[in-house]
């Protein structure tokens, strides 16, 4: 397993400046933002596909710093009820796939998206309860009329372009937010669809990332290293559903933290060990969204914390004592 970094945290810097920082920390594998919410400052597929000179300069820069791209991040909502918004996210996704094909990158990381509740909706509608019955009717319409048709088409699209993995980050606010919804979409649309396991979004919902990994064995395509700290006092008063701004840390039920500041090394060692038990031995990609730390400090602490946790040698073929 390799340590990687989702590089869009340094979106205000050039790609070369970012690569200098990451390789200075000993990181030579990156996940690049290529559209949607992660933006395109370091990697704009539309431009790189249209201009061979720009593409050659881009790949030469990666080669100069001996950096491998493990995935393109294109998190968006291509089933958004606003057609212009949906079309922009869809265009980003398709261009990311075409660039991944050209680069030989096998994974696109993203979201399932969330539709509205009918054809005339303006905003997404994330259903979280089965009653009143209206909500189940909305959920049925979202899945059967929007979500499944779109991702069935995309499953075929990525395979046609030799990109075998769509790694969905299971994220509240979108239709795929846990293993059950991930597997439902995979079973309906095809095996290009798999998981990006990000423990930070699972923990606050009450899931155990190890149990999630075991449930999704065989379809784990990517893993993010991001932590969450549950505030027991605020949860005791108001529960885990929290719409307060992320900057209001002291009043929130939970906040994103750099790895090691939400869970200890024993948690992360168990998680990484279970990923290997489940057949996943690709990358652990650091996503730094800790609002209490600077970009540099949070990333440096994450790298230092995870380096002794990650098992870098291949899994042994036998047992020396047996």
RAFEN-V584731 format. One record per backbone hydrogen bond with DSSP energy under -1.0 kcal/mol. NH is the residue of the N-H (numbers start at 1). CO is the residue of the C=O. E is the energy in kcal/mol with one decimal. If there is no record, write none. Layout:
# RAFEN-V584731
nh;co;e
NH;CO;E
NH;CO;E
This chain:
# RAFEN-V584731
nh;co;e
2;282;-2.3
4;284;-2.4
6;286;-2.8
7;5;-1.0
7;31;-2.5
9;6;-1.1
10;7;-1.9
11;8;-1.7
13;10;-1.9
18;14;-2.2
19;15;-2.7
20;16;-2.1
21;17;-1.8
22;18;-2.6
23;19;-2.7
24;20;-1.6
26;23;-1.5
27;22;-2.5
30;68;-2.7
31;5;-2.5
32;71;-1.9
34;73;-3.4
35;39;-1.7
37;75;-3.3
39;36;-1.5
48;44;-2.6
49;45;-2.5
50;46;-1.1
51;47;-1.6
55;51;-2.2
56;52;-2.8
57;53;-2.2
58;54;-2.2
59;55;-2.6
60;56;-2.2
61;57;-1.8
62;58;-1.7
63;59;-2.2
64;60;-2.5
65;61;-1.6
66;63;-1.1
67;62;-2.7
68;28;-2.6
70;30;-2.5
72;107;-2.1
73;32;-3.1
74;109;-3.3
80;77;-1.6
86;82;-2.8
87;83;-2.6
88;84;-1.7
89;85;-2.1
90;86;-2.6
91;87;-2.5
92;88;-2.2
93;89;-2.4
94;90;-2.6
95;91;-2.4
96;92;-2.3
97;93;-2.1
98;94;-2.3
99;95;-2.4
100;96;-2.6
101;97;-2.4
102;98;-1.8
103;99;-2.4
104;100;-1.7
105;100;-2.2
108;165;-2.4
109;72;-2.5
110;167;-2.2
121;118;-1.6
125;115;-2.6
135;132;-2.1
137;133;-1.7
138;134;-2.2
139;135;-2.5
140;136;-2.3
141;137;-2.0
142;138;-2.7
143;139;-2.3
144;140;-2.4
145;141;-2.3
146;142;-1.2
147;142;-3.1
148;143;-2.7
150;146;-2.0
151;147;-2.5
152;148;-2.1
153;149;-1.6
154;150;-2.1
155;151;-2.2
156;152;-1.6
157;153;-2.1
158;154;-2.8
159;155;-1.4
160;156;-2.1
161;157;-1.1
162;159;-1.7
163;158;-2.8
165;106;-1.4
166;192;-3.2
167;108;-3.0
168;194;-2.5
169;110;-3.3
171;169;-1.0
171;176;-1.7
174;171;-1.6
175;113;-2.2
182;178;-2.2
183;179;-2.9
184;180;-1.8
185;181;-2.0
186;182;-2.4
187;183;-2.7
188;184;-1.5
189;185;-2.0
190;186;-2.6
193;190;-1.3
194;166;-2.9
195;219;-2.9
196;168;-3.0
197;222;-2.2
201;198;-1.4
203;199;-2.7
206;203;-1.6
207;202;-2.2
212;208;-2.2
213;209;-2.4
214;210;-2.2
215;211;-2.0
216;212;-1.9
219;216;-2.6
221;195;-2.4
222;195;-1.5
224;197;-2.2
225;285;-2.8
227;257;-2.0
229;255;-2.8
231;253;-3.1
235;231;-2.5
236;232;-1.9
238;234;-2.7
239;235;-2.4
248;245;-2.0
249;247;-1.4
251;248;-1.2
255;229;-1.8
257;227;-2.7
261;258;-2.4
268;264;-1.7
269;265;-2.8
270;266;-2.1
271;267;-2.4
272;268;-2.6
273;269;-2.3
274;270;-2.2
275;271;-1.9
276;272;-1.8
277;273;-2.1
278;274;-1.8
279;276;-1.7
280;275;-2.9
284;2;-2.7
285;223;-2.8
286;4;-3.2
287;225;-1.6
293;290;-1.1
298;294;-2.5
299;295;-2.2
300;296;-2.7
301;297;-2.5
302;298;-1.9
303;299;-2.6
304;300;-2.4
305;301;-2.3
306;302;-2.5
307;303;-2.0
310;306;-2.3
322;319;-1.5
